[in-house]
Amino acid sequence: MAVTTRTLGRSGIEVSALGMGCWAIGGPWAEGSQPLGWGAVDDDESARAVRRALDLGVTLFDTADTYGAGHGERVLGRALAGRRDEAVIATKWGYTFDEASRQATGEDASPAYLRRAVTDSLRRLDTDRIDLYQLHLADLPVPRAEALIGTCEELVTEGLIRAYGWSTDRPDRAAAFGHAAAGATAVQHTLSVLRDAPELLAVCDKYDLASVNRGPLGMGLLTGKYSAGSTLPRDDVRGLTPGWLEWFRGGRPAPEWLRRVGAVRAALTADGRSLAQGALGWIWARSGRTIPIPGCRTVAQVEENAAALHRGPLPPDQFAEVERQLAALRTAALRDADRPHWPRPTHPTTHP
């Protein structure tokens, strides 16, 4: 059954059930020598991808001011020129950067910086309002985050933003915003068939928040494009892999995650979906609040992902088979962990 729209939490804003993640279209940027982008991109192709997404019914576009050190917002703004009212724009604030050098420079969680950041994002996006404004500092202590709520509420009253949320994988952070903030409407967090998030989904249910899902395709692992022999280029964040990125290691897909992909591939594709479409269908079947935002930078990627909308959530039997395969994999891993590993002799031995 097709799934086309969902409600963005308690804001009442209607969005497509599938969003477009815009990290990659920001292009190159870095923290020192560590790349934080996905390598060089074609801005014209990025704009075509955004407009094609709109044509296919995708209305939610998620970016951040720091993607490409501001460049990602500029590209999205240009792509939506003349079609702004068809789109729901989500962006983020909290990290600081230098636009000229395209370098990340730190973070700022002050109310004053929040006001400056929203003004700068509105200018780069060439719009008069941001539909969903998200705190980007995932591990910010709760008291410091709560100190920003008053300013967020003022921005809603002033019409500069329509709603706000927090991009965090910490259930306690998500609950703090959901409990204390009237205008908070969404949590952006990691969710995929490779990494479930039951505690965060429970917070979304409790506080009527949308679950906006980054990494729904495991940063590419669930597209079927990568194998154990794949090596990512060093100008790609996955190529010169930072410690916080779990899917890749040393520029290669991490073996443990490839094993999980292999375990669920047949179940995800059993009804003729592509692997990526099956992974998105799993997310929609997981919860009625989920809105996956797979990253795209080409028209072809947009078209494949958008086709998943017409297939909708995985059927119950297919979803159950995926869960059975994952449970079997977990059981095998526990069994291997408990198996004695006798020490190898340090010198050659002969049998009597």
N, C-alpha and C positions, 0 to 999 in steps of 0.2 A: 504494500500500500504506500502510495506516495506521501511524503512529508514535505511541505513547502514553507510553512511559517511557524514561528514560536514567539511567545511573549517574553520580552526582556525583563524578567523578574516582576517586581511590583511596580515598575514604572508604567506598565501598560503599553510600552513601545513595541510595535509589531516588527519583527525582523524575519529574514529568511532563516530557515532551520540550518542552513549552511552559510558560514561566513568565509571571507577571504583574508588570510593572514598576510600582512604586508611587510614583514621583517625583511625578506629577501630583496624586495624592490628598492630598499634604501640604498643598496649598493655598498661599496667598501667603506668601512670605518674600523677603528682599532682602539685598543688600550695599550699604548706603547707599541710593542711589536706583535701583540696578540690580535689577530683579526677577529672582529665581532660581526662582520657581515658574511654574506654567502658568495663573495666574489663579485667580479664585474657583471653588470647587468646592462641591458639595452632599455633605456628609459622609454623609448617609443613603443617597444614591445610590452613593457610594463603597463603603459597607458592603454594599449589595446586589450590587454588581459583584464584590466579593471572594467573597461566598457563592455567587453564580452560577458563578464560575470553579471553585470546589470542586465544585459540582454537575456540571459538565461535564468533570471529570477533571483540572483544572489544580491542582497541589499546591504549586508553588514560587512564593513571593511575595518579591520583592526590594524592599527599602526602604533607607533610611539615616537615621541619627539626625538629620541636618541637614535632611532634607526637611520643609519647613514648620516648621523649628526645633523638632523633636520632635513636631509635630502628626501627621505621617504615621504614625509608629509607634503613636501613640495610636489613630488611626482603624483601623489594621490590627489592633491588639490587640482592640479592641471588635468588629470584624467577625468575628474568629475565635473569639469567646467561645463555649464549648460545642463547638467543632470543632477545637480546637488540634491534636489528635493526627492530624488528616487533612492537616495542612499542614506544609510545610518552609519555615521562615522564614530568609531571608537579610537581614542588615542590614550597615551599615558604620560605621566610626568614623574620626576623624582631624581633621575640621573642628570648630571650636568655634562656638557660637552662643548667643544670648540668647533664651530661650523667651518672655519677656514681650513684648519688642519685635519678635520674629520677625526678628531681624537676625543675619546671619553676622558673626562677630567675628574669625576667623583660623583657625589650625590648631595642633595639639599632637601631636607624635609621641613623647611620653614614655611609658615603661611605666606610670607612675603614672596618667597620663590614660587610658590604655587600660583599666586596672582600673576607674576611675571611670565611663568611658563604657559599659562593658559592664553595669555595675550599673544605670545610668540607663536603658539600652535595655531591659533585662529588666523594669524597673518600668513603663515606658511601654507595652511590648508585653503586659504582664500575663502573663508566661510564666516558666517556671523554667529554660529553656535556649534558646539561639540555635543553629540548625542549621548555618548558614554565616555566619561573622563575617569581614568583608572590610575590609582597610586601604583607605581612601578617597583617600589622598594619592598620586596617580598618579605623580608625578615625585620622590618622596622618594628621596634617595640610598640606594644599596643598604646601606651599613654601618649607617645609621640604621634602616632597615627590619629588617635582621637582628638588631638589638638588641631588637626586639619579639618575636622568635620564642620566646624562653624564657617570656615571660609568656603568649603564646598557648598554648603547650604546657601550662602550669600550668592555664589556664582549661579546657582539654580534660580534664585529669586531674580537675579539680574538678567536672566535669559542667555547667559554665556555658555552654560552647559545645561543639558536636560536631566541628566542623572549621573551617578558616579559609582565607583566600585574599587576593588583592590585586586591586583594581580599577585597572587600568593598561593603557595602550596601548603600553607600552615592553617589547619582548621581553626585554631584559636584566634588567628588574625581575622579570618573570614567571619567568624562568629562575632567578634568585637564590633566590626563595622555593621554587620547585619542587625545586631542588637541595639546599637547606639545611634545609628544614622538613619534618619527618615528618608533621605534621598538616595541611599545606597540601594542598588538594585542588582548587582552582579558580582560574581567572583570569577576571575580568570585563573584557571589552574590546569596543570597537566592532567590529561585523561586520554587513554587509548586502550585498545585491547591488550597491549603489552603492559600497561600500568594503570590499574584501576585506582579509584579514589573514593572509597565508600564513605569515609568520614567527611570529606568535603561535600559530597552529594547530600549527606544527611544534614549538614549545615544549610545548604541551599533549600532543602525541603522545609526545615524548621523556620527559616526567616523569609521564605518566598523570594529567593534570589535566583537569577539565571546562572547557569553553569556554562561559562564560555571556555571552550576547551582548546588550549594550545598543545602542540605536539600530537595531534590526533593520528598522524601517520608516522610517528616515531622519527621525526626529522628525516623522512625519506625511506626508512627501513620497510615501511608497510606499502611502498609502491612497487616492490619487487625489483627495483632498479639495481640494488646493491647485493653483492655476495661477499664471501670471505676474502676473495682476492681483490676487492675494490679498494682503491686508494683515492682519497679526496685531495684536491689541490690545496696548497698551503695558504692561498689567499681566502680560503673558505674556513669559517669558524669550526667546521667539522674536521678540517684537514690538519690544522695546528691545534689539536683538541685541548681546550681548557679543562681543568679538573672538574668543573661543575656540570659538564656535558656528559651524560651517562651513556648515550646511545653509541658513541664512537670512542675509540681509544687509539692514540697514535696515528690518527688519520684513517683508521680502518673501522668497519662495523664491529662492534663488540660481539664476540662469539656467543655469549649467553643470550643476547637479544636476538641474534639470528636464529638460535635454536627455538626461541619462542615463536618467531615468525613462521618457521618451518612447521611447528606443531599446529598452528591454527590456519595455515594457508588453505587447506582443502575445505575446511568447514566454512571459511569466509567466502569462498568462491563457488560453493556447491550449486548455487542457483544461477550461475552464469555471470555474476558480478566480477569486475576486476578486483584484485587484492585491495587496492585503495578504497574502492566502493564498498567492499565488504567490511573494511575497518570502520568506515564512516557509518555504515548501517548498524554495526555493533554498538556504537556510541548512542545512536538514536534509540536503540532498543534498551539500552542501559537505564535511561531516565528520560522522562518527558521534559526535563529542564535543560537538557544539553544542547549546546550550539557549537559544533566543531568549527575551527577556523584554520584549515590546512593552508600552509604557505604556498603561494603561486607566484610565478614570474613570467609565465608564457600562456598564450591562448590555449595551447593544447592541454596544459595542466588544469586550467579552469574548466575546460569542456569535459574532461574526464571526471573531475570531482563533482561538477554540477549535475552530471547524469545520475549521480547517486540519489539526488532528490527524488527522482521519479521511481526509484526502486524502494526507497524508504527504509524503515528499520528492518533488521534481520528478522525473519519469521521465528517464532518461539522455538521450534525444533532445531533450527540452525544455530540460534543463540545458545541453546542448551548444549549442543555438540561442541561449540567453541569452549564453553566453560568446562566440559568434561576433559577436553584435550589439555587445557591449562592446569586442571587439577591433577591429571596424570603426570604432567611435567613437574609440578611441585612435589608430588609424591616421590618421583624418581630422584629428584634433587636431594630430598631429605634422606632417602635410602642411601644414596652415595655418600652423603655427609656422615652418616652413622657407621659406614662400613670401615672395619679396621684397615689401616694402611701400614703393613709391617715394614720396618726399616729395611732398606736394601743393604746387603753386606758391603763393607768398604773395600774388601779384597776378594779376589776370585776364590771360589770354594770348589771342592770336589766332593762328589757323593761317595759314601762308602760302598 
